[in-house]
Amino acid sequence: MFINNFDPVAFQIFSLEIRWYSLAYIVGIALGWLYCKKKLIKDSHILQLFDDFITYLIIGMILGGRLGYTLFYNLKYYLDNPIEILMVWNGGMSFHGALIGIIIASILFSKKHNTNSFIFLDLVALSAPIGIFFGRIANFINSELYGRATDLPWSVQFVLIDNIKRHPSQLYEAFFEGIILFFVLGYFFKKDYLKVPGKISALFLIFYSLFRFFIEFFRSPDPQIGYLVLNLTLGQLISVLFFLTGVYLLSLKNEN
């Protein structure tokens, strides 16, 4: 068993606290940006636009992630404490909400520059596992999104939560949604799937949703929501919707 007593604050500069959660976002975005610029983008026009797109991406991700968490997971609390919606540094981001925000931002940016939004969404899909990996590691450090009780040898006791030995579900997600998904999508990238914009995006929705659905069986449900239809969590139900969306999108792109 591993005892998790990490401090969510990485370091402090005078009265300013720099949290692991914030660093995870910064490192994930920076490495994803480099990966796209140096390895993925071959078109000079898209390369020229990409730096401007990153601004839209960051805004869409943060707004979507925060609003998604507020609406999907904790609406009553934030209706009672609306000012805390702005306190992103305290945690509380929905991946699915961030994904919706990124899709909307990509569509708006692409319309402005008269380009296919799936070109940018495919680039996001290929680089997103990098950010997901660091985000889940930050979740582990923060003792949030922790797993269900278990007696397995690699169980973790989150001191900030309780004395129960739990699955390190954040690390499961970092491995499957981060590392494995990165290499799976990289394989399809090498097969020239970018030639049909949208295929990589569809595959991302399919594989991420599959990984997320099954790992949720090891993750504790949000206490304010609990289990829902068929004893599934909200994360699993949303993953089913995104999986079906990915399958539908892939079928459309295969017809082209």
N, C-alpha and C positions, 0 to 999 in steps of 0.2 A: 504494500500500500504506500502511496505517495501522499504526503501532507502538503496541501497548497495553502501557503500563507503569504503569497506575493502581495506587495503593495501596488495598488492600481496606479499610483503616481511614480513615473519613471525617475524624474528629478524635479528640482524646484529652483527657479531663478528668482531670488528675493521672495515676493509674495505670489509669483506666477507658478502654478503647478502644470507641469508637462506630463500628461497621462499616456500610458501605453496605448490606449484606445486611439488617441489622436495621432500618435506616431505610426500606428498601424495603417491608418488612412493615408498619411503622407508618404510612407515608404511604398505602400501598395500602388498608389497613383503614380509615383515617380518611376517605379520599375515597370509598370504597365505602359507608361508613356515611352520609356526607352525601348521596350520590347517592340512596340508598334513602329516606332521611328526607325529603328536599326535593323529589324528582322522581317517585319510583316508588310509594310507599305512599299510597293514597287512603283506606283503611279505618282509622278511628280506633282500633279495637281492636287491629289489627295494629301500628299505629304505637306504641301504648302498650307492647306486648310486645317490640318490636324491640330496645330497648336491653338488655333481659335476654338476648335471643337472641344478641347479639353475644358475650357471655361464653362461651356454649356453642360458638359458631362458632370463636372463637380457640383454645379448648382442643382442639376436634376437629381443627382445621386443623394445629396444631403437633404434637399427638400422632400424628395420622394420617400427616402428612408425614414425620415422623422415623421412625416405626415402619415405614412403607411403604418408605422408603429402606433401612432396616436389613434388612428381610425380602426385598425384591425385588432389591436391587442390591448389597449388600455384607454378607451374613449371616455369612460365615466371618470376616471382619475383626472384626465387632462381637462375635462369640462369643468371639474371642480378646482383645478389648479392650472389655468390656461397659460400663465407666465412661464411655467416649467416646460412648455413645448419648445421654447427657445433654448433650453439648457441641454444642448446636444452633448456637451462634455460629460454629463452624468450617465451617458449610455441610453439605450433605448432606440435602436434603429431596426427597421424591418428590411430584410434583403429583398423580399418581393416588392415592397414599396419603392425601394431604391431602383429596382429594375424597371418598374413602371415609369419612374421619374426619368431614367436614362432614355427609355424609348421615346417619351414625349420630347425630351430635349434634343434627341437625335433627329426626330421628324422636323422640329422647328428649325434646327440648324440646316438640315438638308434642303428644306423649302427655300430658305433664305439664299442658299448658294446653288440652287437648282441641280442637286445631285441626288442619287439614290440613297435613301436613309439606311438601307441594309448594308451598304458599304461600310459605314461607320459602326453600325450595330455588330457586324461580323468582327471588326477589329476589337470592339469592346468585349465580345464573347471570348475571343482568343486570349485576351490579356486579363480578363476578370478573375480567373482562378488564382492569379498572383495576389490580388487584393483580398480575395476570399481567404486564402491561406493565412495572411498576416492578421486579418480581422478575427478569425477563429482563435488564433494564438492569443490575441488580446482579450477575447472573451474568456479564455482559460485563465489568464493572469488576473482578470477582474472578478473571477469566481461567479460568472453569469452564464446563463444558458447551460447549466450543469446537467449531468446525467441522472438517471434513475439509480436506485440503490442496487448494489451488487457486492458479491464476496470474491470476485475475480482478483487474481494477484496484482493486476495493474490498476486496481481501483484507486480512487483519489478521495481524500477527505478535504473538503473545502472549509477551512477554519472559519471563514467569514459567514458561512451559511449555517452549518450544523456539524455534528460529529458522525454523520452517516457516511459510510464508504460508498462512493458513487462511480458510475461510468464517466470517464473523461470524454464526454460526447463532443466537446469542442475540438478535441484532438482528432477524433474520428472524422469530423467534418473537415478539418484542416487537411487531413490526408486524402479523403475521397473527393471533396468538392474543390480542393486546392490542387494537390499534386497529381492525383490520378486524372482529374478532369483536364488539367493543363496538357498532359501527354496524350490523352484521347483526342482532344481537339487539335493538337499539334499534328497528330497522325493524319487527320482529315485535311488539314491545311496543306500538308505535303502532297496529298492526292488532288490538289488544285480545286478544292471545293469553293475557294473564293471566286472562281470564274462565274459562278452563279450566286450573286449576292442574296443572302438570306438563308442559305443552306447551313452555314456554320452557326448562325443564330438559332435555327431550329434544333440543331444537334445539341447546342448548349442547353436549351430549355428542356430537352428530353433527358439528357444525362444528369444535369444538375437536379432535376425534379426526382429522378429515380434515386440518386444518392441521398437526397434530403429526406425523401419519404421513408426509406428504410432506416436511416440513422435516427429519425425521430422516435423509433421504437426504443432507443436507448437513452433518449433525452427526456428530462422531466418537462411536462407541459407547463405552460404559463399558469401560475397559481390562480390568477384572476379569471382564467378561462376554463382550465381543466380539459377533460375529454369531451368530444362532441359526437357527431354521427358515427355509428359503428365503432365507438370507442377510439376514434382517431383524433389527433390534435388538429388545431387550426392550421399549423404549418403543413401537415400532411394533406389536408383538404385543398389548400391553396396550391400545393405542389401538383396535385392531380389536375387541377385546371391548367396550370402552366405546361404540364406534360402533354395534355390533349392539344393545347395550342401549338406546341412544338411539332407534334405528329401531323397536325393539319397543315402547318406551314411547310414542313418538309414534303408532304404529298403535293402541295401546290408547286413547289420549286422543282420537284422531280418531273412534273408534267411539262416544264418549260424546256 
